[in-house]
Amino acid sequence: MAASSPRRAAGLVDELGRLLLGAPVPLSVRCWDGSASVVDGAPTLVVRHRRALRRLVYAPG
């Protein structure tokens, strides 16, 4: 998740979820940079800071 990447944070979260779960993430995601990945009828995970995302990945408990 390099800062120089042109991709938005929600797209990276979605891609990361697919890699970890092996399937599309069953959540909508809204991130600190204003980007969003929307799944109709799904609850929304709001990630307000990039550190929170890192913590979810490395220390999910």
PyMOL Python script that loads the backbone (N, CA, C, O; Angstrom):
from pymol import cmd

cmd.read_pdbstr("""\
ATOM      1  N   MET A   1       0.820  -1.172   0.000  1.00  0.00           N
ATOM      2  CA  MET A   1       0.000   0.000   0.000  1.00  0.00           C
ATOM      3  C   MET A   1       0.869   1.242   0.000  1.00  0.00           C
ATOM      4  O   MET A   1       0.866   2.012   0.960  1.00  0.00           O
ATOM      5  N   ALA A   2       1.575   1.424  -1.026  1.00  0.00           N
ATOM      6  CA  ALA A   2       2.490   2.546  -1.130  1.00  0.00           C
ATOM      7  C   ALA A   2       1.733   3.842  -1.392  1.00  0.00           C
ATOM      8  O   ALA A   2       0.728   3.851  -2.103  1.00  0.00           O
ATOM      9  N   ALA A   3       2.218   4.924  -0.818  1.00  0.00           N
ATOM     10  CA  ALA A   3       1.588   6.225  -0.985  1.00  0.00           C
ATOM     11  C   ALA A   3       1.659   6.698  -2.433  1.00  0.00           C
ATOM     12  O   ALA A   3       0.831   7.505  -2.855  1.00  0.00           O
ATOM     13  N   SER A   4       2.622   6.217  -3.195  1.00  0.00           N
ATOM     14  CA  SER A   4       2.772   6.652  -4.578  1.00  0.00           C
ATOM     15  C   SER A   4       1.813   5.943  -5.526  1.00  0.00           C
ATOM     16  O   SER A   4       1.719   6.315  -6.696  1.00  0.00           O
ATOM     17  N   SER A   5       1.104   4.934  -5.046  1.00  0.00           N
ATOM     18  CA  SER A   5       0.172   4.193  -5.881  1.00  0.00           C
ATOM     19  C   SER A   5      -1.033   5.056  -6.244  1.00  0.00           C
ATOM     20  O   SER A   5      -1.565   5.755  -5.382  1.00  0.00           O
ATOM     21  N   PRO A   6      -1.474   5.022  -7.503  1.00  0.00           N
ATOM     22  CA  PRO A   6      -2.627   5.820  -7.900  1.00  0.00           C
ATOM     23  C   PRO A   6      -3.950   5.224  -7.433  1.00  0.00           C
ATOM     24  O   PRO A   6      -4.986   5.882  -7.530  1.00  0.00           O
ATOM     25  N   ARG A   7      -3.938   3.996  -6.931  1.00  0.00           N
ATOM     26  CA  ARG A   7      -5.175   3.366  -6.488  1.00  0.00           C
ATOM     27  C   ARG A   7      -5.663   3.986  -5.187  1.00  0.00           C
ATOM     28  O   ARG A   7      -4.865   4.448  -4.371  1.00  0.00           O
ATOM     29  N   ARG A   8      -6.957   3.993  -5.003  1.00  0.00           N
ATOM     30  CA  ARG A   8      -7.562   4.548  -3.803  1.00  0.00           C
ATOM     31  C   ARG A   8      -7.599   3.490  -2.701  1.00  0.00           C
ATOM     32  O   ARG A   8      -7.530   2.293  -2.980  1.00  0.00           O
ATOM     33  N   ALA A   9      -7.706   3.935  -1.456  1.00  0.00           N
ATOM     34  CA  ALA A   9      -7.631   3.049  -0.300  1.00  0.00           C
ATOM     35  C   ALA A   9      -8.727   1.987  -0.295  1.00  0.00           C
ATOM     36  O   ALA A   9      -8.437   0.830   0.007  1.00  0.00           O
ATOM     37  N   ALA A  10      -9.965   2.329  -0.615  1.00  0.00           N
ATOM     38  CA  ALA A  10     -11.053   1.349  -0.593  1.00  0.00           C
ATOM     39  C   ALA A  10     -10.801   0.219  -1.593  1.00  0.00           C
ATOM     40  O   ALA A  10     -11.122  -0.937  -1.314  1.00  0.00           O
ATOM     41  N   GLY A  11     -10.239   0.539  -2.736  1.00  0.00           N
ATOM     42  CA  GLY A  11      -9.896  -0.489  -3.715  1.00  0.00           C
ATOM     43  C   GLY A  11      -8.836  -1.432  -3.171  1.00  0.00           C
ATOM     44  O   GLY A  11      -8.882  -2.637  -3.417  1.00  0.00           O
ATOM     45  N   LEU A  12      -7.882  -0.882  -2.433  1.00  0.00           N
ATOM     46  CA  LEU A  12      -6.845  -1.721  -1.830  1.00  0.00           C
ATOM     47  C   LEU A  12      -7.425  -2.608  -0.731  1.00  0.00           C
ATOM     48  O   LEU A  12      -7.043  -3.771  -0.601  1.00  0.00           O
ATOM     49  N   VAL A  13      -8.349  -2.057   0.061  1.00  0.00           N
ATOM     50  CA  VAL A  13      -8.991  -2.853   1.107  1.00  0.00           C
ATOM     51  C   VAL A  13      -9.774  -3.991   0.477  1.00  0.00           C
ATOM     52  O   VAL A  13      -9.723  -5.126   0.951  1.00  0.00           O
ATOM     53  N   ASP A  14     -10.495  -3.687  -0.589  1.00  0.00           N
ATOM     54  CA  ASP A  14     -11.265  -4.714  -1.295  1.00  0.00           C
ATOM     55  C   ASP A  14     -10.349  -5.802  -1.849  1.00  0.00           C
ATOM     56  O   ASP A  14     -10.631  -6.992  -1.711  1.00  0.00           O
ATOM     57  N   GLU A  15      -9.263  -5.387  -2.471  1.00  0.00           N
ATOM     58  CA  GLU A  15      -8.298  -6.346  -3.034  1.00  0.00           C
ATOM     59  C   GLU A  15      -7.660  -7.194  -1.933  1.00  0.00           C
ATOM     60  O   GLU A  15      -7.506  -8.405  -2.092  1.00  0.00           O
ATOM     61  N   LEU A  16      -7.296  -6.572  -0.834  1.00  0.00           N
ATOM     62  CA  LEU A  16      -6.704  -7.296   0.293  1.00  0.00           C
ATOM     63  C   LEU A  16      -7.685  -8.325   0.847  1.00  0.00           C
ATOM     64  O   LEU A  16      -7.304  -9.458   1.142  1.00  0.00           O
ATOM     65  N   GLY A  17      -8.945  -7.926   0.986  1.00  0.00           N
ATOM     66  CA  GLY A  17      -9.974  -8.856   1.472  1.00  0.00           C
ATOM     67  C   GLY A  17     -10.140 -10.050   0.557  1.00  0.00           C
ATOM     68  O   GLY A  17     -10.293 -11.178   1.024  1.00  0.00           O
ATOM     69  N   ARG A  18     -10.110  -9.812  -0.744  1.00  0.00           N
ATOM     70  CA  ARG A  18     -10.221 -10.916  -1.708  1.00  0.00           C
ATOM     71  C   ARG A  18      -9.041 -11.879  -1.582  1.00  0.00           C
ATOM     72  O   ARG A  18      -9.208 -13.096  -1.668  1.00  0.00           O
ATOM     73  N   LEU A  19      -7.855 -11.323  -1.379  1.00  0.00           N
ATOM     74  CA  LEU A  19      -6.671 -12.174  -1.226  1.00  0.00           C
ATOM     75  C   LEU A  19      -6.733 -12.998   0.056  1.00  0.00           C
ATOM     76  O   LEU A  19      -6.392 -14.181   0.054  1.00  0.00           O
ATOM     77  N   LEU A  20      -7.162 -12.378   1.141  1.00  0.00           N
ATOM     78  CA  LEU A  20      -7.206 -13.075   2.431  1.00  0.00           C
ATOM     79  C   LEU A  20      -8.351 -14.077   2.519  1.00  0.00           C
ATOM     80  O   LEU A  20      -8.186 -15.157   3.086  1.00  0.00           O
ATOM     81  N   LEU A  21      -9.513 -13.726   1.963  1.00  0.00           N
ATOM     82  CA  LEU A  21     -10.694 -14.578   2.070  1.00  0.00           C
ATOM     83  C   LEU A  21     -10.884 -15.509   0.884  1.00  0.00           C
ATOM     84  O   LEU A  21     -11.580 -16.519   0.987  1.00  0.00           O
ATOM     85  N   GLY A  22     -10.265 -15.170  -0.241  1.00  0.00           N
ATOM     86  CA  GLY A  22     -10.450 -15.967  -1.443  1.00  0.00           C
ATOM     87  C   GLY A  22     -11.784 -15.709  -2.117  1.00  0.00           C
ATOM     88  O   GLY A  22     -12.190 -16.465  -2.999  1.00  0.00           O
ATOM     89  N   ALA A  23     -12.474 -14.643  -1.710  1.00  0.00           N
ATOM     90  CA  ALA A  23     -13.778 -14.285  -2.262  1.00  0.00           C
ATOM     91  C   ALA A  23     -13.988 -12.789  -2.046  1.00  0.00           C
ATOM     92  O   ALA A  23     -13.271 -12.175  -1.256  1.00  0.00           O
ATOM     93  N   PRO A  24     -14.954 -12.197  -2.735  1.00  0.00           N
ATOM     94  CA  PRO A  24     -15.234 -10.777  -2.504  1.00  0.00           C
ATOM     95  C   PRO A  24     -15.630 -10.514  -1.048  1.00  0.00           C
ATOM     96  O   PRO A  24     -16.286 -11.340  -0.414  1.00  0.00           O
ATOM     97  N   VAL A  25     -15.230  -9.374  -0.540  1.00  0.00           N
ATOM     98  CA  VAL A  25     -15.551  -8.993   0.834  1.00  0.00           C
ATOM     99  C   VAL A  25     -17.043  -8.680   0.924  1.00  0.00           C
ATOM    100  O   VAL A  25     -17.549  -7.894   0.122  1.00  0.00           O
ATOM    101  N   PRO A  26     -17.771  -9.284   1.895  1.00  0.00           N
ATOM    102  CA  PRO A  26     -19.220  -9.065   1.991  1.00  0.00           C
ATOM    103  C   PRO A  26     -19.572  -7.791   2.755  1.00  0.00           C
ATOM    104  O   PRO A  26     -20.569  -7.756   3.476  1.00  0.00           O
ATOM    105  N   LEU A  27     -18.762  -6.746   2.601  1.00  0.00           N
ATOM    106  CA  LEU A  27     -18.969  -5.467   3.268  1.00  0.00           C
ATOM    107  C   LEU A  27     -18.742  -4.327   2.298  1.00  0.00           C
ATOM    108  O   LEU A  27     -17.962  -4.439   1.352  1.00  0.00           O
ATOM    109  N   SER A  28     -19.431  -3.231   2.545  1.00  0.00           N
ATOM    110  CA  SER A  28     -19.074  -1.985   1.880  1.00  0.00           C
ATOM    111  C   SER A  28     -17.945  -1.389   2.702  1.00  0.00           C
ATOM    112  O   SER A  28     -17.896  -1.581   3.917  1.00  0.00           O
ATOM    113  N   VAL A  29     -17.041  -0.671   2.059  1.00  0.00           N
ATOM    114  CA  VAL A  29     -15.897  -0.084   2.760  1.00  0.00           C
ATOM    115  C   VAL A  29     -15.812   1.395   2.403  1.00  0.00           C
ATOM    116  O   VAL A  29     -15.897   1.766   1.232  1.00  0.00           O
ATOM    117  N   ARG A  30     -15.644   2.240   3.428  1.00  0.00           N
ATOM    118  CA  ARG A  30     -15.410   3.671   3.211  1.00  0.00           C
ATOM    119  C   ARG A  30     -14.130   4.018   3.944  1.00  0.00           C
ATOM    120  O   ARG A  30     -13.988   3.695   5.123  1.00  0.00           O
ATOM    121  N   CYS A  31     -13.190   4.673   3.266  1.00  0.00           N
ATOM    122  CA  CYS A  31     -11.859   4.919   3.826  1.00  0.00           C
ATOM    123  C   CYS A  31     -11.572   6.393   4.055  1.00  0.00           C
ATOM    124  O   CYS A  31     -12.293   7.276   3.590  1.00  0.00           O
ATOM    125  N   TRP A  32     -10.492   6.624   4.789  1.00  0.00           N
ATOM    126  CA  TRP A  32     -10.041   7.949   5.204  1.00  0.00           C
ATOM    127  C   TRP A  32      -9.814   8.914   4.051  1.00  0.00           C
ATOM    128  O   TRP A  32      -9.893  10.128   4.240  1.00  0.00           O
ATOM    129  N   ASP A  33      -9.539   8.402   2.876  1.00  0.00           N
ATOM    130  CA  ASP A  33      -9.259   9.285   1.740  1.00  0.00           C
ATOM    131  C   ASP A  33     -10.516   9.631   0.943  1.00  0.00           C
ATOM    132  O   ASP A  33     -10.433  10.273  -0.103  1.00  0.00           O
ATOM    133  N   GLY A  34     -11.690   9.202   1.442  1.00  0.00           N
ATOM    134  CA  GLY A  34     -12.951   9.496   0.772  1.00  0.00           C
ATOM    135  C   GLY A  34     -13.378   8.446  -0.230  1.00  0.00           C
ATOM    136  O   GLY A  34     -14.475   8.533  -0.781  1.00  0.00           O
ATOM    137  N   SER A  35     -12.539   7.458  -0.480  1.00  0.00           N
ATOM    138  CA  SER A  35     -12.898   6.414  -1.439  1.00  0.00           C
ATOM    139  C   SER A  35     -13.858   5.421  -0.783  1.00  0.00           C
ATOM    140  O   SER A  35     -13.898   5.287   0.440  1.00  0.00           O
ATOM    141  N   ALA A  36     -14.624   4.733  -1.618  1.00  0.00           N
ATOM    142  CA  ALA A  36     -15.589   3.759  -1.116  1.00  0.00           C
ATOM    143  C   ALA A  36     -15.725   2.608  -2.095  1.00  0.00           C
ATOM    144  O   ALA A  36     -15.586   2.774  -3.306  1.00  0.00           O
ATOM    145  N   SER A  37     -15.999   1.450  -1.544  1.00  0.00           N
ATOM    146  CA  SER A  37     -16.312   0.258  -2.317  1.00  0.00           C
ATOM    147  C   SER A  37     -17.661  -0.214  -1.777  1.00  0.00           C
ATOM    148  O   SER A  37     -17.740  -0.672  -0.637  1.00  0.00           O
ATOM    149  N   VAL A  38     -18.711  -0.111  -2.571  1.00  0.00           N
ATOM    150  CA  VAL A  38     -20.073  -0.336  -2.089  1.00  0.00           C
ATOM    151  C   VAL A  38     -20.610  -1.685  -2.557  1.00  0.00           C
ATOM    152  O   VAL A  38     -20.529  -2.036  -3.734  1.00  0.00           O
ATOM    153  N   VAL A  39     -21.159  -2.427  -1.603  1.00  0.00           N
ATOM    154  CA  VAL A  39     -21.869  -3.680  -1.881  1.00  0.00           C
ATOM    155  C   VAL A  39     -23.308  -3.437  -1.444  1.00  0.00           C
ATOM    156  O   VAL A  39     -23.561  -3.201  -0.263  1.00  0.00           O
ATOM    157  N   ASP A  40     -24.261  -3.492  -2.385  1.00  0.00           N
ATOM    158  CA  ASP A  40     -25.660  -3.205  -2.077  1.00  0.00           C
ATOM    159  C   ASP A  40     -26.190  -4.077  -0.943  1.00  0.00           C
ATOM    160  O   ASP A  40     -26.034  -5.298  -0.963  1.00  0.00           O
ATOM    161  N   GLY A  41     -26.815  -3.444   0.042  1.00  0.00           N
ATOM    162  CA  GLY A  41     -27.437  -4.159   1.151  1.00  0.00           C
ATOM    163  C   GLY A  41     -26.482  -4.655   2.219  1.00  0.00           C
ATOM    164  O   GLY A  41     -26.912  -5.292   3.181  1.00  0.00           O
ATOM    165  N   ALA A  42     -25.199  -4.378   2.070  1.00  0.00           N
ATOM    166  CA  ALA A  42     -24.209  -4.862   3.047  1.00  0.00           C
ATOM    167  C   ALA A  42     -23.896  -3.772   4.072  1.00  0.00           C
ATOM    168  O   ALA A  42     -24.009  -2.582   3.780  1.00  0.00           O
ATOM    169  N   PRO A  43     -23.502  -4.190   5.270  1.00  0.00           N
ATOM    170  CA  PRO A  43     -23.050  -3.194   6.256  1.00  0.00           C
ATOM    171  C   PRO A  43     -21.773  -2.518   5.775  1.00  0.00           C
ATOM    172  O   PRO A  43     -21.057  -3.052   4.928  1.00  0.00           O
ATOM    173  N   THR A  44     -21.494  -1.341   6.321  1.00  0.00           N
ATOM    174  CA  THR A  44     -20.330  -0.568   5.897  1.00  0.00           C
ATOM    175  C   THR A  44     -19.256  -0.546   6.972  1.00  0.00           C
ATOM    176  O   THR A  44     -19.521  -0.214   8.128  1.00  0.00           O
ATOM    177  N   LEU A  45     -18.048  -0.900   6.579  1.00  0.00           N
ATOM    178  CA  LEU A  45     -16.870  -0.784   7.430  1.00  0.00           C
ATOM    179  C   LEU A  45     -16.247   0.567   7.122  1.00  0.00           C
ATOM    180  O   LEU A  45     -15.883   0.837   5.977  1.00  0.00           O
ATOM    181  N   VAL A  46     -16.121   1.425   8.144  1.00  0.00           N
ATOM    182  CA  VAL A  46     -15.525   2.740   7.961  1.00  0.00           C
ATOM    183  C   VAL A  46     -14.125   2.694   8.556  1.00  0.00           C
ATOM    184  O   VAL A  46     -13.960   2.453   9.752  1.00  0.00           O
ATOM    185  N   VAL A  47     -13.119   2.924   7.720  1.00  0.00           N
ATOM    186  CA  VAL A  47     -11.720   2.934   8.151  1.00  0.00           C
ATOM    187  C   VAL A  47     -11.282   4.394   8.138  1.00  0.00           C
ATOM    188  O   VAL A  47     -11.098   4.980   7.071  1.00  0.00           O
ATOM    189  N   ARG A  48     -11.115   4.981   9.319  1.00  0.00           N
ATOM    190  CA  ARG A  48     -10.856   6.414   9.414  1.00  0.00           C
ATOM    191  C   ARG A  48      -9.383   6.784   9.350  1.00  0.00           C
ATOM    192  O   ARG A  48      -9.040   7.949   9.150  1.00  0.00           O
ATOM    193  N   HIS A  49      -8.520   5.808   9.516  1.00  0.00           N
ATOM    194  CA  HIS A  49      -7.089   6.102   9.470  1.00  0.00           C
ATOM    195  C   HIS A  49      -6.354   4.889   8.923  1.00  0.00           C
ATOM    196  O   HIS A  49      -6.747   3.752   9.184  1.00  0.00           O
ATOM    197  N   ARG A  50      -5.304   5.123   8.177  1.00  0.00           N
ATOM    198  CA  ARG A  50      -4.561   4.000   7.586  1.00  0.00           C
ATOM    199  C   ARG A  50      -3.953   3.096   8.647  1.00  0.00           C
ATOM    200  O   ARG A  50      -3.767   1.905   8.398  1.00  0.00           O
ATOM    201  N   ARG A  51      -3.639   3.623   9.817  1.00  0.00           N
ATOM    202  CA  ARG A  51      -3.119   2.787  10.906  1.00  0.00           C
ATOM    203  C   ARG A  51      -4.154   1.760  11.362  1.00  0.00           C
ATOM    204  O   ARG A  51      -3.801   0.644  11.742  1.00  0.00           O
ATOM    205  N   ALA A  52      -5.428   2.140  11.324  1.00  0.00           N
ATOM    206  CA  ALA A  52      -6.488   1.210  11.706  1.00  0.00           C
ATOM    207  C   ALA A  52      -6.511   0.017  10.757  1.00  0.00           C
ATOM    208  O   ALA A  52      -6.712  -1.118  11.190  1.00  0.00           O
ATOM    209  N   LEU A  53      -6.309   0.262   9.490  1.00  0.00           N
ATOM    210  CA  LEU A  53      -6.261  -0.823   8.509  1.00  0.00           C
ATOM    211  C   LEU A  53      -5.084  -1.749   8.797  1.00  0.00           C
ATOM    212  O   LEU A  53      -5.226  -2.971   8.762  1.00  0.00           O
ATOM    213  N   ARG A  54      -3.946  -1.172   9.075  1.00  0.00           N
ATOM    214  CA  ARG A  54      -2.762  -1.974   9.406  1.00  0.00           C
ATOM    215  C   ARG A  54      -3.041  -2.842  10.629  1.00  0.00           C
ATOM    216  O   ARG A  54      -2.665  -4.014  10.659  1.00  0.00           O
ATOM    217  N   ARG A  55      -3.692  -2.280  11.625  1.00  0.00           N
ATOM    218  CA  ARG A  55      -3.990  -3.025  12.843  1.00  0.00           C
ATOM    219  C   ARG A  55      -4.965  -4.172  12.573  1.00  0.00           C
ATOM    220  O   ARG A  55      -4.815  -5.264  13.122  1.00  0.00           O
ATOM    221  N   LEU A  56      -5.966  -3.918  11.724  1.00  0.00           N
ATOM    222  CA  LEU A  56      -6.916  -4.985  11.373  1.00  0.00           C
ATOM    223  C   LEU A  56      -6.201  -6.163  10.718  1.00  0.00           C
ATOM    224  O   LEU A  56      -6.566  -7.316  10.946  1.00  0.00           O
ATOM    225  N   VAL A  57      -5.190  -5.878   9.912  1.00  0.00           N
ATOM    226  CA  VAL A  57      -4.491  -6.925   9.198  1.00  0.00           C
ATOM    227  C   VAL A  57      -3.504  -7.667  10.110  1.00  0.00           C
ATOM    228  O   VAL A  57      -3.470  -8.897  10.117  1.00  0.00           O
ATOM    229  N   TYR A  58      -2.708  -6.921  10.871  1.00  0.00           N
ATOM    230  CA  TYR A  58      -1.642  -7.538  11.653  1.00  0.00           C
ATOM    231  C   TYR A  58      -2.054  -7.971  13.060  1.00  0.00           C
ATOM    232  O   TYR A  58      -1.424  -8.861  13.631  1.00  0.00           O
ATOM    233  N   ALA A  59      -3.089  -7.367  13.628  1.00  0.00           N
ATOM    234  CA  ALA A  59      -3.541  -7.716  14.982  1.00  0.00           C
ATOM    235  C   ALA A  59      -5.066  -7.685  15.028  1.00  0.00           C
ATOM    236  O   ALA A  59      -5.645  -6.832  15.700  1.00  0.00           O
ATOM    237  N   PRO A  60      -5.726  -8.610  14.318  1.00  0.00           N
ATOM    238  CA  PRO A  60      -7.178  -8.538  14.185  1.00  0.00           C
ATOM    239  C   PRO A  60      -7.975  -8.729  15.478  1.00  0.00           C
ATOM    240  O   PRO A  60      -9.142  -8.340  15.539  1.00  0.00           O
ATOM    241  N   GLY A  61      -7.377  -9.311  16.494  1.00  0.00           N
ATOM    242  CA  GLY A  61      -8.088  -9.560  17.751  1.00  0.00           C
ATOM    243  C   GLY A  61      -8.166  -8.324  18.571  1.00  0.00           C
ATOM    244  O   GLY A  61      -8.731  -8.344  19.665  1.00  0.00           O
TER     245      GLY A  61
END
""", "prot")
cmd.dss("prot")
cmd.show_as("cartoon", "prot")
cmd.util.cbc("prot")
cmd.orient("prot")
